[in-house]
Amino acid sequence: MNEEVQMYLEDAEESMTKTINHLKSELSKLRAGKANPHMLNSIYVDYYGNKTPLNQVANVGTPDARTIMIQPWEKSMISVIEKEIMKANLGLNPENNGELIRIKVPVLTEERRLKLVKQVKTEGENAKVVIRKSRRETIEGLKDLKKDGLSEDLEKKAEDDVQKLTNNFTNKVNTIIESKENDIMTI
């Protein structure tokens, strides 16, 4: 029976780890006034009939803190990439010189910073909801094991372990959110 309990705990931890990774991924897309190639991760371009991530058809880099530079591997892709950046509605204006695309990342206004902080908090709350859902599913699984003969002491200990795991991952979410908020509010 202990192996089944351990399996439930490992599944919960894996699910919570995936939630943390997803949160980090989502927050990397939010710009904090500094240029970051990850801001363009959501952009896909039509490359010979296939939707392809931007970073697979061009070099994307940041020569300085306020500029993103995109150098397509094929010059014919410049206009396609430029259109997709405009269509993505990221608030960025690409400048095309025929060889590469430069994007100047504008300085964030106080109002925009506050909206981004609100968005960050929403992402954090969503992550916490998913973590609590993992906890609930794990506890339900443990209750099913108890019906199948798991001792009450083992079930209670496993529930305590799940709660500790939940608290640990919730604290990680809080730390990530706090860090991102500080990043956004720092001018």
Order of alpha helices (4+ residues) and beta strands (2+ residues): alpha-beta-beta-beta-beta-alpha-beta-beta-alpha-alpha
